[in-house]
Structures are given as C-alpha cells and as structure tokens.
Amino acid sequence: MKVPFVDLSRQHAEIRSELDAAVETVVSGSQFILGPAVERFEASFARYLGVPNCIGVNNGTSALHLALLACGIGPEDEVITTPLSWISTTWAISYAGAKPVFVDVDPHTMALDPACVEAAITPNTKAILPVHLYGQSADLPALSELAERHGLWLIEDAAQAHGAVCDGRRIGAWGDLACFSFYPGKNLGTWGEGGAVVTGDPRMAERIRCLRDHAQRTRHEHVAVGYNYRLEGLQGAVLDTKLPKLDAWNQQRRDAAMQYLELLGPRADLLLPSAGDPLSHVWHLFVVQVASAARDAVRRQLDAAGVASAIHYPTLIPFQPVYQPLGYQAGDFPVAESVADRCLSLPMFPGITSAEVDFVAAALQTALETVEEAEPILPLRASSNVRSPLRRAS
Ligand SMILES: *Cc1c(COP(=O)(O)O)cnc(C)c1O
C-alpha cells in the first residue's frame, strides 16, 4: 500500500459534476474577476462563520496583509505573533512595515501562550496575531480578554482552521478580523489561489474591499495606495460549491485523527497531539512528536514503507535568515523549538480510509521499534510556567 500525504482527488470526485457546472457558469458568463460567484461565496462563508462581513481576496497572505492595514498598523508598531507557523503570518507584519514580536507557544494548543503574550506587551504593541495551528483553536477566551484589557487588535490567522469551533463560536468570529487561506490543501481549498478576510466591523470591511481592488472608491478614483488582491470568479465558484461539504470533510478528518490516537497511544517514544474539545480541532494536520535524533530515520523508514510524511515546520520564523537581524537566539522559545525539532506530520485528508490509517500507524510503530535513536520523550511544560519564578523575582 502507498499512502499519500494529501489526496485532493477524493474530495473532488464526490462533487465533481457540481464543481464542473459551477465553473462552466463562470466561463459562460465571462465573469473571471470578482463577480457574482465570488459574492455568493462571500455571503455563504460569512453566514457559515456567523460573521457579518467576508471579503474574498487572492490568497491568505494578502488577507493577512489587508487585515493589518485595515487596523492602521504601520512603522513603529509591534505585533505579537507565533514563531511556529507558515511564514506568511509574519510576512504580513513586515509588509505593513511593523515589527514582529515573537513569543512562545503553549504545548497543548501549539498556539500563542497567553501568559507569554502578556509579558511581551509594550506601549508600541498594536495587535495580537495568533495562528490556530494544525487546525486547533488557540486559547481565544484568554487572548480576547488580553486584547480587550490592553486595547489591542486581535487578528486571527485562521488559514488552517476552517470550521473549528471554540466555546460554541466559530474560529474567525472571535477576532476583530480573521484571515483565511483557500490554498488547495487547506480544509477548504480552491482550484488555485484564494483567501478571505472576515470581520464584524462594516467600516473595516469597506476599507478592505476598497484596498483589494486598487483602492478604488468609485471607478478610476484611487483613494489610497491599493492592491490587486481580488479573488477570481472561478475560485469563488469552486469555494461556494465545496463549502456545504466542509463540516462533513472535517468530521472525516476527526474520525481519522481519533483512529490514529487510539492506534498509536500511549508509548514512551511518541508524543501525540492533544484532542481537547472535539469541535475545537479540525485536524488540518495530524502532528506527532518523536525524538529529534530519530526523526530523519523514522521518515526514511516511513517513506520506504510507502507512507508520505512532512515537517510543519522545521525552522522557526525568527530563526529564518530573513529575520536574523531581529536578534532572537536559540533558547528564546523552549516549547516551539522543541516542536520544530520533534514534529512529524502524518497523512491526513478527507477520504483517507481506515485501512490507510491502520497502515500508517503500523508503519510508524515498526519504524519506532527499529530506529535506534527513538528514545522516550517527555511532554513539555509551558515556558510561561517554567519561567514564572524568574519573572516574579524581576
Ligand atoms: C497557508 C497559510 C497561510 C497563507 O496562505 P496562502 O493562501 O498560501 O497565501 C497563512 N498562514 C498560515 C498559518 C497558513 O497555513
């Protein structure tokens, strides 16, 4: 058996004729940029999330950029964010000319540790930018409370968590703004590039709508430096057709995750993701941790057995060459660094069969038993807890 890391053809096969018809409508109407299919999707995604305004854009990176601009974030401003993410989260801060301030993550959610966030707030801090990493909700109640208490914007990077729910409210409905990516492999993905910003504030929404289309207030009247960040009609049509399937597809991911957890746990040489409230996790990725010295050998064995795997993410953003001038050092992010060293993503996608999950779990167990460097690993404590005696002394 060969198990791919992601297989999009399975979800597409389910609704292929509907997708083809939706695409055909756009082609026959020649409405390729924005247009009725995009408007329909914006309305249905807003309704799905329970947020009044959704603005479709050309990808998730642009969504983050526009969200920061809409908050008026610029030079001299600081935005507190996570070192453990896809680089786009930080690009947006740099595009806006602001300074990214990185703090450690919580070992259970893998997202911003609220205590670390609070310790990093300065008079220049303007926003908190958490990522719902791997599909799991960040601690939104604590982060919202912090943002409110300190008068900061809360901008959610929800690019990996379409459909997740935190305390009865969808991810995306918590922040002042939230940003989604519809890159093909995301939980809701299109047939190319796509993204969206959602917000409860109609004035913010209007600003973002204007900025994404060359900052035109009316045709040929440009009221700011604008961008060509428009969502294509074909992508809107694909997204609107797929959205009604999102909850079912997320449930298939959840079922596969529960099967992995049951088959793999507990063992001393493997750390499993924490499940928490089932609805709070939409399992964009299923990420385990193995001893860092064993990881390469385990991956080679999986590969030889026909099982694809990946690393999300091998290098923390503050340690990327581009951000080295900020001066962060090894040891600044004990939890995130350890995750980067030990994380291993297993195949996860809607339509993965239980036989495939069985096969992957067996291959991983065999690998761990034969790879010499596979040794017991311990769960980490939050670095805010570890460091608290120091902070009290200062
Ligand atoms: C995918 C992703 C993005 C960027 O989305 P694009 O559509 O590829 O620009 C941003 N943040 C996170 C966490 C992502 O996973």
Ligand as a Chemical Component Dictionary entry (heavy atoms), coordinates in Angstrom:
data_LIG
# 
_chem_comp.id                   LIG 
_chem_comp.type                 NON-POLYMER 
_chem_comp.pdbx_formal_charge   0 
_chem_comp.three_letter_code    LIG 
# 
loop_
_chem_comp_atom.comp_id 
_chem_comp_atom.atom_id 
_chem_comp_atom.alt_atom_id 
_chem_comp_atom.type_symbol 
_chem_comp_atom.charge 
_chem_comp_atom.model_Cartn_x 
_chem_comp_atom.model_Cartn_y 
_chem_comp_atom.model_Cartn_z 
_chem_comp_atom.pdbx_ordinal 
LIG C1 C1 C 0 -1.455 28.650 4.224 1  
LIG C2 C2 C 0 -1.207 29.606 5.305 2  
LIG C3 C3 C 0 -1.138 30.999 5.072 3  
LIG C4 C4 C 0 -1.036 31.617 3.712 4  
LIG O1 O1 O 0 -1.962 31.339 2.803 5  
LIG P1 P1 P 0 -1.673 31.463 1.223 6  
LIG O2 O2 O 0 -3.050 31.340 0.672 7  
LIG O3 O3 O 0 -0.773 30.342 0.830 8  
LIG O4 O4 O 0 -1.075 32.795 0.966 9  
LIG C5 C5 C 0 -1.026 31.837 6.162 10 
LIG N1 N1 N 0 -0.945 31.356 7.419 11 
LIG C6 C6 C 0 -0.968 30.031 7.672 12 
LIG C7 C7 C 0 -0.892 29.572 9.085 13 
LIG C8 C8 C 0 -1.084 29.112 6.635 14 
LIG O5 O5 O 0 -1.098 27.806 6.906 15 
# 
loop_
_chem_comp_bond.comp_id 
_chem_comp_bond.atom_id_1 
_chem_comp_bond.atom_id_2 
_chem_comp_bond.value_order 
_chem_comp_bond.pdbx_ordinal 
LIG C1 C2 SING 1  
LIG C2 C3 SING 2  
LIG C2 C8 DOUB 3  
LIG C3 C4 SING 4  
LIG C3 C5 DOUB 5  
LIG C4 O1 SING 6  
LIG O1 P1 SING 7  
LIG P1 O2 DOUB 8  
LIG P1 O3 SING 9  
LIG P1 O4 SING 10 
LIG C5 N1 SING 11 
LIG N1 C6 DOUB 12 
LIG C6 C7 SING 13 
LIG C6 C8 SING 14 
LIG C8 O5 SING 15 
# 
